[in-house]
């Protein structure tokens, strides 16, 4: 069980952290985007911001799951 947690958790954590950094750098809406033209209540419907938020949350959750599996490999 410990080996399984290590084999799944280690690569998952590393890939998720790398993907999260990529998302934060490359997918973040730029300063020159038309996001400022959107009303603040409708910013979630902006396609570029919605894509950024979706991928940011997904990679963060994957990193948490990977870290949890690594922690469980220490406990068991």
mmCIF file of the N, C-alpha and C atoms, coordinates in Angstrom:
data_MODEL
# 
_entry.id   MODEL 
# 
loop_
_atom_site.group_PDB 
_atom_site.id 
_atom_site.type_symbol 
_atom_site.label_atom_id 
_atom_site.label_alt_id 
_atom_site.label_comp_id 
_atom_site.label_asym_id 
_atom_site.label_entity_id 
_atom_site.label_seq_id 
_atom_site.pdbx_PDB_ins_code 
_atom_site.Cartn_x 
_atom_site.Cartn_y 
_atom_site.Cartn_z 
_atom_site.occupancy 
_atom_site.B_iso_or_equiv 
_atom_site.pdbx_formal_charge 
_atom_site.auth_seq_id 
_atom_site.auth_comp_id 
_atom_site.auth_asym_id 
_atom_site.auth_atom_id 
_atom_site.pdbx_PDB_model_num 
ATOM 1   N N  . UNK A 1 1  ? 0.827   -1.188 0.000   1.00 0.00 ? 1  UNK A N  1 
ATOM 2   C CA . UNK A 1 1  ? 0.000   0.000  0.000   1.00 0.00 ? 1  UNK A CA 1 
ATOM 3   C C  . UNK A 1 1  ? 0.876   1.258  0.000   1.00 0.00 ? 1  UNK A C  1 
ATOM 4   N N  . UNK A 1 2  ? 1.963   1.203  0.779   1.00 0.00 ? 2  UNK A N  1 
ATOM 5   C CA . UNK A 1 2  ? 2.865   2.342  0.883   1.00 0.00 ? 2  UNK A CA 1 
ATOM 6   C C  . UNK A 1 2  ? 3.517   2.638  -0.468  1.00 0.00 ? 2  UNK A C  1 
ATOM 7   N N  . UNK A 1 3  ? 3.928   1.592  -1.164  1.00 0.00 ? 3  UNK A N  1 
ATOM 8   C CA . UNK A 1 3  ? 4.571   1.761  -2.471  1.00 0.00 ? 3  UNK A CA 1 
ATOM 9   C C  . UNK A 1 3  ? 3.586   2.339  -3.475  1.00 0.00 ? 3  UNK A C  1 
ATOM 10  N N  . UNK A 1 4  ? 2.342   1.901  -3.424  1.00 0.00 ? 4  UNK A N  1 
ATOM 11  C CA . UNK A 1 4  ? 1.318   2.410  -4.337  1.00 0.00 ? 4  UNK A CA 1 
ATOM 12  C C  . UNK A 1 4  ? 1.084   3.902  -4.113  1.00 0.00 ? 4  UNK A C  1 
ATOM 13  N N  . UNK A 1 5  ? 1.003   4.299  -2.843  1.00 0.00 ? 5  UNK A N  1 
ATOM 14  C CA . UNK A 1 5  ? 0.836   5.723  -2.535  1.00 0.00 ? 5  UNK A CA 1 
ATOM 15  C C  . UNK A 1 5  ? 2.019   6.542  -3.037  1.00 0.00 ? 5  UNK A C  1 
ATOM 16  N N  . UNK A 1 6  ? 3.223   6.020  -2.888  1.00 0.00 ? 6  UNK A N  1 
ATOM 17  C CA . UNK A 1 6  ? 4.413   6.727  -3.361  1.00 0.00 ? 6  UNK A CA 1 
ATOM 18  C C  . UNK A 1 6  ? 4.456   6.810  -4.881  1.00 0.00 ? 6  UNK A C  1 
ATOM 19  N N  . UNK A 1 7  ? 4.123   5.707  -5.552  1.00 0.00 ? 7  UNK A N  1 
ATOM 20  C CA . UNK A 1 7  ? 4.183   5.679  -7.010  1.00 0.00 ? 7  UNK A CA 1 
ATOM 21  C C  . UNK A 1 7  ? 3.121   6.555  -7.670  1.00 0.00 ? 7  UNK A C  1 
ATOM 22  N N  . UNK A 1 8  ? 2.002   6.712  -7.008  1.00 0.00 ? 8  UNK A N  1 
ATOM 23  C CA . UNK A 1 8  ? 0.945   7.559  -7.555  1.00 0.00 ? 8  UNK A CA 1 
ATOM 24  C C  . UNK A 1 8  ? 1.096   8.997  -7.069  1.00 0.00 ? 8  UNK A C  1 
ATOM 25  N N  . UNK A 1 9  ? 1.366   9.174  -5.794  1.00 0.00 ? 9  UNK A N  1 
ATOM 26  C CA . UNK A 1 9  ? 1.407   10.509 -5.199  1.00 0.00 ? 9  UNK A CA 1 
ATOM 27  C C  . UNK A 1 9  ? 2.581   11.353 -5.640  1.00 0.00 ? 9  UNK A C  1 
ATOM 28  N N  . UNK A 1 10 ? 3.750   10.747 -5.779  1.00 0.00 ? 10 UNK A N  1 
ATOM 29  C CA . UNK A 1 10 ? 4.947   11.500 -6.161  1.00 0.00 ? 10 UNK A CA 1 
ATOM 30  C C  . UNK A 1 10 ? 4.836   12.154 -7.530  1.00 0.00 ? 10 UNK A C  1 
ATOM 31  N N  . UNK A 1 11 ? 4.616   11.345 -8.572  1.00 0.00 ? 11 UNK A N  1 
ATOM 32  C CA . UNK A 1 11 ? 4.473   11.970 -9.900  1.00 0.00 ? 11 UNK A CA 1 
ATOM 33  C C  . UNK A 1 11 ? 3.264   12.893 -10.010 1.00 0.00 ? 11 UNK A C  1 
ATOM 34  N N  . UNK A 1 12 ? 2.162   12.533 -9.350  1.00 0.00 ? 12 UNK A N  1 
ATOM 35  C CA . UNK A 1 12 ? 0.976   13.389 -9.395  1.00 0.00 ? 12 UNK A CA 1 
ATOM 36  C C  . UNK A 1 12 ? 1.280   14.754 -8.793  1.00 0.00 ? 12 UNK A C  1 
ATOM 37  N N  . UNK A 1 13 ? 1.968   14.768 -7.669  1.00 0.00 ? 13 UNK A N  1 
ATOM 38  C CA . UNK A 1 13 ? 2.303   16.026 -7.025  1.00 0.00 ? 13 UNK A CA 1 
ATOM 39  C C  . UNK A 1 13 ? 3.231   16.869 -7.900  1.00 0.00 ? 13 UNK A C  1 
ATOM 40  N N  . UNK A 1 14 ? 4.264   16.259 -8.439  1.00 0.00 ? 14 UNK A N  1 
ATOM 41  C CA . UNK A 1 14 ? 5.235   16.996 -9.252  1.00 0.00 ? 14 UNK A CA 1 
ATOM 42  C C  . UNK A 1 14 ? 4.600   17.542 -10.534 1.00 0.00 ? 14 UNK A C  1 
ATOM 43  N N  . UNK A 1 15 ? 3.805   16.728 -11.205 1.00 0.00 ? 15 UNK A N  1 
ATOM 44  C CA . UNK A 1 15 ? 3.145   17.166 -12.440 1.00 0.00 ? 15 UNK A CA 1 
ATOM 45  C C  . UNK A 1 15 ? 2.134   18.264 -12.140 1.00 0.00 ? 15 UNK A C  1 
ATOM 46  N N  . UNK A 1 16 ? 1.385   18.105 -11.056 1.00 0.00 ? 16 UNK A N  1 
ATOM 47  C CA . UNK A 1 16 ? 0.368   19.099 -10.709 1.00 0.00 ? 16 UNK A CA 1 
ATOM 48  C C  . UNK A 1 16 ? 1.003   20.435 -10.328 1.00 0.00 ? 16 UNK A C  1 
ATOM 49  N N  . UNK A 1 17 ? 2.111   20.413 -9.614  1.00 0.00 ? 17 UNK A N  1 
ATOM 50  C CA . UNK A 1 17 ? 2.779   21.664 -9.245  1.00 0.00 ? 17 UNK A CA 1 
ATOM 51  C C  . UNK A 1 17 ? 3.331   22.351 -10.488 1.00 0.00 ? 17 UNK A C  1 
ATOM 52  N N  . UNK A 1 18 ? 3.949   21.573 -11.379 1.00 0.00 ? 18 UNK A N  1 
ATOM 53  C CA . UNK A 1 18 ? 4.466   22.149 -12.622 1.00 0.00 ? 18 UNK A CA 1 
ATOM 54  C C  . UNK A 1 18 ? 3.330   22.716 -13.474 1.00 0.00 ? 18 UNK A C  1 
ATOM 55  N N  . UNK A 1 19 ? 2.219   22.003 -13.550 1.00 0.00 ? 19 UNK A N  1 
ATOM 56  C CA . UNK A 1 19 ? 1.071   22.486 -14.322 1.00 0.00 ? 19 UNK A CA 1 
ATOM 57  C C  . UNK A 1 19 ? 0.471   23.733 -13.684 1.00 0.00 ? 19 UNK A C  1 
ATOM 58  N N  . UNK A 1 20 ? 0.441   23.785 -12.371 1.00 0.00 ? 20 UNK A N  1 
ATOM 59  C CA . UNK A 1 20 ? -0.110  24.953 -11.686 1.00 0.00 ? 20 UNK A CA 1 
ATOM 60  C C  . UNK A 1 20 ? 0.748   26.194 -11.941 1.00 0.00 ? 20 UNK A C  1 
ATOM 61  N N  . UNK A 1 21 ? 2.053   26.009 -11.920 1.00 0.00 ? 21 UNK A N  1 
ATOM 62  C CA . UNK A 1 21 ? 2.948   27.129 -12.224 1.00 0.00 ? 21 UNK A CA 1 
ATOM 63  C C  . UNK A 1 21 ? 2.752   27.586 -13.667 1.00 0.00 ? 21 UNK A C  1 
ATOM 64  N N  . UNK A 1 22 ? 2.615   26.628 -14.585 1.00 0.00 ? 22 UNK A N  1 
ATOM 65  C CA . UNK A 1 22 ? 2.374   26.970 -15.988 1.00 0.00 ? 22 UNK A CA 1 
ATOM 66  C C  . UNK A 1 22 ? 1.074   27.761 -16.145 1.00 0.00 ? 22 UNK A C  1 
ATOM 67  N N  . UNK A 1 23 ? 0.026   27.303 -15.469 1.00 0.00 ? 23 UNK A N  1 
ATOM 68  C CA . UNK A 1 23 ? -1.272  27.990 -15.552 1.00 0.00 ? 23 UNK A CA 1 
ATOM 69  C C  . UNK A 1 23 ? -1.157  29.408 -15.000 1.00 0.00 ? 23 UNK A C  1 
ATOM 70  N N  . UNK A 1 24 ? -0.484  29.565 -13.879 1.00 0.00 ? 24 UNK A N  1 
ATOM 71  C CA . UNK A 1 24 ? -0.361  30.895 -13.265 1.00 0.00 ? 24 UNK A CA 1 
ATOM 72  C C  . UNK A 1 24 ? 0.437   31.854 -14.144 1.00 0.00 ? 24 UNK A C  1 
ATOM 73  N N  . UNK A 1 25 ? 1.391   31.324 -14.919 1.00 0.00 ? 25 UNK A N  1 
ATOM 74  C CA . UNK A 1 25 ? 2.222   32.185 -15.754 1.00 0.00 ? 25 UNK A CA 1 
ATOM 75  C C  . UNK A 1 25 ? 1.595   32.421 -17.130 1.00 0.00 ? 25 UNK A C  1 
ATOM 76  N N  . UNK A 1 26 ? 1.159   31.355 -17.797 1.00 0.00 ? 26 UNK A N  1 
ATOM 77  C CA . UNK A 1 26 ? 0.743   31.460 -19.197 1.00 0.00 ? 26 UNK A CA 1 
ATOM 78  C C  . UNK A 1 26 ? -0.738  31.754 -19.409 1.00 0.00 ? 26 UNK A C  1 
ATOM 79  N N  . UNK A 1 27 ? -1.611  31.227 -18.557 1.00 0.00 ? 27 UNK A N  1 
ATOM 80  C CA . UNK A 1 27 ? -3.047  31.385 -18.798 1.00 0.00 ? 27 UNK A CA 1 
ATOM 81  C C  . UNK A 1 27 ? -3.667  32.578 -18.086 1.00 0.00 ? 27 UNK A C  1 
ATOM 82  N N  . UNK A 1 28 ? -2.894  33.234 -17.232 1.00 0.00 ? 28 UNK A N  1 
ATOM 83  C CA . UNK A 1 28 ? -3.430  34.395 -16.512 1.00 0.00 ? 28 UNK A CA 1 
ATOM 84  C C  . UNK A 1 28 ? -3.810  35.478 -17.515 1.00 0.00 ? 28 UNK A C  1 
ATOM 85  N N  . UNK A 1 29 ? -4.982  36.097 -17.347 1.00 0.00 ? 29 UNK A N  1 
ATOM 86  C CA . UNK A 1 29 ? -5.362  37.181 -18.264 1.00 0.00 ? 29 UNK A CA 1 
ATOM 87  C C  . UNK A 1 29 ? -4.328  38.293 -18.240 1.00 0.00 ? 29 UNK A C  1 
ATOM 88  N N  . UNK A 1 30 ? -3.941  38.732 -19.399 1.00 0.00 ? 30 UNK A N  1 
ATOM 89  C CA . UNK A 1 30 ? -2.910  39.767 -19.529 1.00 0.00 ? 30 UNK A CA 1 
ATOM 90  C C  . UNK A 1 30 ? -3.470  41.136 -19.147 1.00 0.00 ? 30 UNK A C  1 
ATOM 91  N N  . UNK A 1 31 ? -2.578  42.079 -18.944 1.00 0.00 ? 31 UNK A N  1 
ATOM 92  C CA . UNK A 1 31 ? -2.991  43.432 -18.577 1.00 0.00 ? 31 UNK A CA 1 
ATOM 93  C C  . UNK A 1 31 ? -3.722  44.135 -19.716 1.00 0.00 ? 31 UNK A C  1 
ATOM 94  N N  . UNK A 1 32 ? -3.418  43.748 -20.955 1.00 0.00 ? 32 UNK A N  1 
ATOM 95  C CA . UNK A 1 32 ? -4.042  44.406 -22.105 1.00 0.00 ? 32 UNK A CA 1 
ATOM 96  C C  . UNK A 1 32 ? -5.307  43.699 -22.580 1.00 0.00 ? 32 UNK A C  1 
ATOM 97  N N  . UNK A 1 33 ? -5.833  42.753 -21.785 1.00 0.00 ? 33 UNK A N  1 
ATOM 98  C CA . UNK A 1 33 ? -7.043  42.047 -22.205 1.00 0.00 ? 33 UNK A CA 1 
ATOM 99  C C  . UNK A 1 33 ? -8.274  42.938 -22.020 1.00 0.00 ? 33 UNK A C  1 
ATOM 100 N N  . UNK A 1 34 ? -9.375  42.512 -22.594 1.00 0.00 ? 34 UNK A N  1 
ATOM 101 C CA . UNK A 1 34 ? -10.614 43.283 -22.498 1.00 0.00 ? 34 UNK A CA 1 
ATOM 102 C C  . UNK A 1 34 ? -11.384 42.978 -21.212 1.00 0.00 ? 34 UNK A C  1 
ATOM 103 N N  . UNK A 1 35 ? -10.712 42.409 -20.238 1.00 0.00 ? 35 UNK A N  1 
ATOM 104 C CA . UNK A 1 35 ? -11.353 42.068 -18.973 1.00 0.00 ? 35 UNK A CA 1 
ATOM 105 C C  . UNK A 1 35 ? -11.808 43.312 -18.214 1.00 0.00 ? 35 UNK A C  1 
ATOM 106 N N  . UNK A 1 36 ? -11.096 44.411 -18.382 1.00 0.00 ? 36 UNK A N  1 
ATOM 107 C CA . UNK A 1 36 ? -11.484 45.653 -17.700 1.00 0.00 ? 36 UNK A CA 1 
ATOM 108 C C  . UNK A 1 36 ? -12.791 46.220 -18.239 1.00 0.00 ? 36 UNK A C  1 
ATOM 109 N N  . UNK A 1 37 ? -13.166 45.841 -19.452 1.00 0.00 ? 37 UNK A N  1 
ATOM 110 C CA . UNK A 1 37 ? -14.411 46.316 -20.029 1.00 0.00 ? 37 UNK A CA 1 
ATOM 111 C C  . UNK A 1 37 ? -15.621 45.584 -19.472 1.00 0.00 ? 37 UNK A C  1 
ATOM 112 N N  . UNK A 1 38 ? -15.401 44.436 -18.838 1.00 0.00 ? 38 UNK A N  1 
ATOM 113 C CA . UNK A 1 38 ? -16.506 43.655 -18.287 1.00 0.00 ? 38 UNK A CA 1 
ATOM 114 C C  . UNK A 1 38 ? -16.913 44.216 -16.930 1.00 0.00 ? 38 UNK A C  1 
ATOM 115 N N  . UNK A 1 39 ? -18.184 44.155 -16.675 1.00 0.00 ? 39 UNK A N  1 
ATOM 116 C CA . UNK A 1 39 ? -18.687 44.578 -15.373 1.00 0.00 ? 39 UNK A CA 1 
ATOM 117 C C  . UNK A 1 39 ? -18.269 43.540 -14.341 1.00 0.00 ? 39 UNK A C  1 
ATOM 118 N N  . UNK A 1 40 ? -17.957 43.935 -13.136 1.00 0.00 ? 40 UNK A N  1 
ATOM 119 C CA . UNK A 1 40 ? -17.371 43.047 -12.140 1.00 0.00 ? 40 UNK A CA 1 
ATOM 120 C C  . UNK A 1 40 ? -18.265 41.864 -11.794 1.00 0.00 ? 40 UNK A C  1 
ATOM 121 N N  . UNK A 1 41 ? -19.584 42.017 -11.893 1.00 0.00 ? 41 UNK A N  1 
ATOM 122 C CA . UNK A 1 41 ? -20.482 40.910 -11.576 1.00 0.00 ? 41 UNK A CA 1 
ATOM 123 C C  . UNK A 1 41 ? -20.453 39.834 -12.655 1.00 0.00 ? 41 UNK A C  1 
ATOM 124 N N  . UNK A 1 42 ? -20.037 40.180 -13.870 1.00 0.00 ? 42 UNK A N  1 
ATOM 125 C CA . UNK A 1 42 ? -20.048 39.235 -14.976 1.00 0.00 ? 42 UNK A CA 1 
ATOM 126 C C  . UNK A 1 42 ? -18.653 38.775 -15.368 1.00 0.00 ? 42 UNK A C  1 
ATOM 127 N N  . UNK A 1 43 ? -17.666 38.997 -14.506 1.00 0.00 ? 43 UNK A N  1 
ATOM 128 C CA . UNK A 1 43 ? -16.305 38.596 -14.834 1.00 0.00 ? 43 UNK A CA 1 
ATOM 129 C C  . UNK A 1 43 ? -16.171 37.086 -14.967 1.00 0.00 ? 43 UNK A C  1 
ATOM 130 N N  . UNK A 1 44 ? -16.977 36.331 -14.232 1.00 0.00 ? 44 UNK A N  1 
ATOM 131 C CA . UNK A 1 44 ? -16.898 34.875 -14.315 1.00 0.00 ? 44 UNK A CA 1 
ATOM 132 C C  . UNK A 1 44 ? -17.338 34.361 -15.680 1.00 0.00 ? 44 UNK A C  1 
ATOM 133 N N  . UNK A 1 45 ? -18.137 35.127 -16.411 1.00 0.00 ? 45 UNK A N  1 
ATOM 134 C CA . UNK A 1 45 ? -18.582 34.680 -17.724 1.00 0.00 ? 45 UNK A CA 1 
ATOM 135 C C  . UNK A 1 45 ? -17.575 35.029 -18.813 1.00 0.00 ? 45 UNK A C  1 
ATOM 136 N N  . UNK A 1 46 ? -16.511 35.750 -18.465 1.00 0.00 ? 46 UNK A N  1 
ATOM 137 C CA . UNK A 1 46 ? -15.468 36.069 -19.434 1.00 0.00 ? 46 UNK A CA 1 
ATOM 138 C C  . UNK A 1 46 ? -14.730 34.761 -19.752 1.00 0.00 ? 46 UNK A C  1 
ATOM 139 N N  . UNK A 1 47 ? -14.621 34.370 -21.035 1.00 0.00 ? 47 UNK A N  1 
ATOM 140 C CA . UNK A 1 47 ? -14.072 33.052 -21.378 1.00 0.00 ? 47 UNK A CA 1 
ATOM 141 C C  . UNK A 1 47 ? -12.623 32.852 -20.942 1.00 0.00 ? 47 UNK A C  1 
ATOM 142 N N  . UNK A 1 48 ? -11.803 33.856 -21.075 1.00 0.00 ? 48 UNK A N  1 
ATOM 143 C CA . UNK A 1 48 ? -10.395 33.714 -20.705 1.00 0.00 ? 48 UNK A CA 1 
ATOM 144 C C  . UNK A 1 48 ? -10.243 33.559 -19.192 1.00 0.00 ? 48 UNK A C  1 
ATOM 145 N N  . UNK A 1 49 ? -11.003 34.325 -18.433 1.00 0.00 ? 49 UNK A N  1 
ATOM 146 C CA . UNK A 1 49 ? -10.941 34.234 -16.977 1.00 0.00 ? 49 UNK A CA 1 
ATOM 147 C C  . UNK A 1 49 ? -11.543 32.919 -16.490 1.00 0.00 ? 49 UNK A C  1 
ATOM 148 N N  . UNK A 1 50 ? -12.611 32.466 -17.122 1.00 0.00 ? 50 UNK A N  1 
ATOM 149 C CA . UNK A 1 50 ? -13.223 31.201 -16.728 1.00 0.00 ? 50 UNK A CA 1 
ATOM 150 C C  . UNK A 1 50 ? -12.260 30.036 -16.966 1.00 0.00 ? 50 UNK A C  1 
ATOM 151 N N  . UNK A 1 51 ? -11.559 30.041 -18.086 1.00 0.00 ? 51 UNK A N  1 
ATOM 152 C CA . UNK A 1 51 ? -10.576 28.996 -18.389 1.00 0.00 ? 51 UNK A CA 1 
ATOM 153 C C  . UNK A 1 51 ? -9.442  29.025 -17.372 1.00 0.00 ? 51 UNK A C  1 
ATOM 154 N N  . UNK A 1 52 ? -8.962  30.215 -17.054 1.00 0.00 ? 52 UNK A N  1 
ATOM 155 C CA . UNK A 1 52 ? -7.888  30.366 -16.067 1.00 0.00 ? 52 UNK A CA 1 
ATOM 156 C C  . UNK A 1 52 ? -8.325  29.843 -14.695 1.00 0.00 ? 52 UNK A C  1 
ATOM 157 N N  . UNK A 1 53 ? -9.509  30.221 -14.261 1.00 0.00 ? 53 UNK A N  1 
ATOM 158 C CA . UNK A 1 53 ? -9.996  29.777 -12.948 1.00 0.00 ? 53 UNK A CA 1 
ATOM 159 C C  . UNK A 1 53 ? -10.183 28.269 -12.893 1.00 0.00 ? 53 UNK A C  1 
ATOM 160 N N  . UNK A 1 54 ? -10.716 27.695 -13.972 1.00 0.00 ? 54 UNK A N  1 
ATOM 161 C CA . UNK A 1 54 ? -10.959 26.255 -14.014 1.00 0.00 ? 54 UNK A CA 1 
ATOM 162 C C  . UNK A 1 54 ? -9.647  25.480 -13.912 1.00 0.00 ? 54 UNK A C  1 
ATOM 163 N N  . UNK A 1 55 ? -8.661  25.845 -14.717 1.00 0.00 ? 55 UNK A N  1 
ATOM 164 C CA . UNK A 1 55 ? -7.389  25.131 -14.708 1.00 0.00 ? 55 UNK A CA 1 
ATOM 165 C C  . UNK A 1 55 ? -6.594  25.403 -13.440 1.00 0.00 ? 55 UNK A C  1 
ATOM 166 N N  . UNK A 1 56 ? -6.700  26.594 -12.905 1.00 0.00 ? 56 UNK A N  1 
ATOM 167 C CA . UNK A 1 56 ? -6.000  26.906 -11.663 1.00 0.00 ? 56 UNK A CA 1 
ATOM 168 C C  . UNK A 1 56 ? -6.531  26.053 -10.515 1.00 0.00 ? 56 UNK A C  1 
ATOM 169 N N  . UNK A 1 57 ? -7.835  25.938 -10.409 1.00 0.00 ? 57 UNK A N  1 
ATOM 170 C CA . UNK A 1 57 ? -8.430  25.129 -9.353  1.00 0.00 ? 57 UNK A CA 1 
ATOM 171 C C  . UNK A 1 57 ? -8.141  23.648 -9.548  1.00 0.00 ? 57 UNK A C  1 
ATOM 172 N N  . UNK A 1 58 ? -8.202  23.176 -10.783 1.00 0.00 ? 58 UNK A N  1 
ATOM 173 C CA . UNK A 1 58 ? -7.975  21.754 -11.056 1.00 0.00 ? 58 UNK A CA 1 
ATOM 174 C C  . UNK A 1 58 ? -6.539  21.344 -10.727 1.00 0.00 ? 58 UNK A C  1 
ATOM 175 N N  . UNK A 1 59 ? -5.571  22.158 -11.113 1.00 0.00 ? 59 UNK A N  1 
ATOM 176 C CA . UNK A 1 59 ? -4.189  21.809 -10.822 1.00 0.00 ? 59 UNK A CA 1 
ATOM 177 C C  . UNK A 1 59 ? -3.886  21.930 -9.334  1.00 0.00 ? 59 UNK A C  1 
ATOM 178 N N  . UNK A 1 60 ? -4.516  22.872 -8.652  1.00 0.00 ? 60 UNK A N  1 
ATOM 179 C CA . UNK A 1 60 ? -4.310  23.011 -7.219  1.00 0.00 ? 60 UNK A CA 1 
ATOM 180 C C  . UNK A 1 60 ? -4.880  21.809 -6.471  1.00 0.00 ? 60 UNK A C  1 
ATOM 181 N N  . UNK A 1 61 ? -6.055  21.356 -6.874  1.00 0.00 ? 61 UNK A N  1 
ATOM 182 C CA . UNK A 1 61 ? -6.661  20.177 -6.241  1.00 0.00 ? 61 UNK A CA 1 
ATOM 183 C C  . UNK A 1 61 ? -5.812  18.935 -6.502  1.00 0.00 ? 61 UNK A C  1 
ATOM 184 N N  . UNK A 1 62 ? -5.275  18.793 -7.707  1.00 0.00 ? 62 UNK A N  1 
ATOM 185 C CA . UNK A 1 62 ? -4.408  17.653 -8.016  1.00 0.00 ? 62 UNK A CA 1 
ATOM 186 C C  . UNK A 1 62 ? -3.146  17.683 -7.158  1.00 0.00 ? 62 UNK A C  1 
ATOM 187 N N  . UNK A 1 63 ? -2.583  18.862 -6.937  1.00 0.00 ? 63 UNK A N  1 
ATOM 188 C CA . UNK A 1 63 ? -1.404  18.971 -6.078  1.00 0.00 ? 63 UNK A CA 1 
ATOM 189 C C  . UNK A 1 63 ? -1.739  18.602 -4.633  1.00 0.00 ? 63 UNK A C  1 
ATOM 190 N N  . UNK A 1 64 ? -2.908  18.983 -4.163  1.00 0.00 ? 64 UNK A N  1 
ATOM 191 C CA . UNK A 1 64 ? -3.329  18.628 -2.809  1.00 0.00 ? 64 UNK A CA 1 
ATOM 192 C C  . UNK A 1 64 ? -3.508  17.121 -2.687  1.00 0.00 ? 64 UNK A C  1 
ATOM 193 N N  . UNK A 1 65 ? -4.116  16.500 -3.680  1.00 0.00 ? 65 UNK A N  1 
ATOM 194 C CA . UNK A 1 65 ? -4.307  15.046 -3.654  1.00 0.00 ? 65 UNK A CA 1 
ATOM 195 C C  . UNK A 1 65 ? -2.953  14.334 -3.670  1.00 0.00 ? 65 UNK A C  1 
ATOM 196 N N  . UNK A 1 66 ? -2.027  14.818 -4.495  1.00 0.00 ? 66 UNK A N  1 
ATOM 197 C CA . UNK A 1 66 ? -0.689  14.230 -4.531  1.00 0.00 ? 66 UNK A CA 1 
ATOM 198 C C  . UNK A 1 66 ? 0.025   14.363 -3.196  1.00 0.00 ? 66 UNK A C  1 
ATOM 199 N N  . UNK A 1 67 ? -0.071  15.529 -2.571  1.00 0.00 ? 67 UNK A N  1 
ATOM 200 C CA . UNK A 1 67 ? 0.555   15.735 -1.263  1.00 0.00 ? 67 UNK A CA 1 
ATOM 201 C C  . UNK A 1 67 ? -0.098  14.848 -0.204  1.00 0.00 ? 67 UNK A C  1 
ATOM 202 N N  . UNK A 1 68 ? -1.402  14.683 -0.285  1.00 0.00 ? 68 UNK A N  1 
ATOM 203 C CA . UNK A 1 68 ? -2.107  13.813 0.658   1.00 0.00 ? 68 UNK A CA 1 
ATOM 204 C C  . UNK A 1 68 ? -1.657  12.365 0.492   1.00 0.00 ? 68 UNK A C  1 
ATOM 205 N N  . UNK A 1 69 ? -1.492  11.919 -0.740  1.00 0.00 ? 69 UNK A N  1 
ATOM 206 C CA . UNK A 1 69 ? -1.022  10.547 -0.958  1.00 0.00 ? 69 UNK A CA 1 
ATOM 207 C C  . UNK A 1 69 ? 0.405   10.363 -0.444  1.00 0.00 ? 69 UNK A C  1 
ATOM 208 N N  . UNK A 1 70 ? 1.247   11.366 -0.622  1.00 0.00 ? 70 UNK A N  1 
ATOM 209 C CA . UNK A 1 70 ? 2.599   11.284 -0.083  1.00 0.00 ? 70 UNK A CA 1 
ATOM 210 C C  . UNK A 1 70 ? 2.589   11.251 1.451   1.00 0.00 ? 70 UNK A C  1 
ATOM 211 N N  . UNK A 1 71 ? 1.706   12.018 2.048   1.00 0.00 ? 71 UNK A N  1 
ATOM 212 C CA . UNK A 1 71 ? 1.574   12.003 3.500   1.00 0.00 ? 71 UNK A CA 1 
ATOM 213 C C  . UNK A 1 71 ? 1.075   10.634 3.981   1.00 0.00 ? 71 UNK A C  1 
ATOM 214 N N  . UNK A 1 72 ? 0.107   10.082 3.266   1.00 0.00 ? 72 UNK A N  1 
ATOM 215 C CA . UNK A 1 72 ? -0.403  8.754  3.657   1.00 0.00 ? 72 UNK A CA 1 
ATOM 216 C C  . UNK A 1 72 ? 0.657   7.678  3.520   1.00 0.00 ? 72 UNK A C  1 
ATOM 217 N N  . UNK A 1 73 ? 1.579   7.853  2.578   1.00 0.00 ? 73 UNK A N  1 
ATOM 218 C CA . UNK A 1 73 ? 2.648   6.861  2.454   1.00 0.00 ? 73 UNK A CA 1 
ATOM 219 C C  . UNK A 1 73 ? 3.589   6.918  3.667   1.00 0.00 ? 73 UNK A C  1 
ATOM 220 N N  . UNK A 1 74 ? 3.692   8.074  4.305   1.00 0.00 ? 74 UNK A N  1 
ATOM 221 C CA . UNK A 1 74 ? 4.496   8.174  5.524   1.00 0.00 ? 74 UNK A CA 1 
ATOM 222 C C  . UNK A 1 74 ? 3.788   7.544  6.724   1.00 0.00 ? 74 UNK A C  1 
ATOM 223 N N  . UNK A 1 75 ? 2.483   7.690  6.755   1.00 0.00 ? 75 UNK A N  1 
ATOM 224 C CA . UNK A 1 75 ? 1.705   7.226  7.905   1.00 0.00 ? 75 UNK A CA 1 
ATOM 225 C C  . UNK A 1 75 ? 1.561   5.709  7.889   1.00 0.00 ? 75 UNK A C  1 
ATOM 226 N N  . UNK A 1 76 ? 1.292   5.128  6.721   1.00 0.00 ? 76 UNK A N  1 
ATOM 227 C CA . UNK A 1 76 ? 1.068   3.670  6.654   1.00 0.00 ? 76 UNK A CA 1 
ATOM 228 C C  . UNK A 1 76 ? 2.338   2.937  6.480   1.00 0.00 ? 76 UNK A C  1 
# 
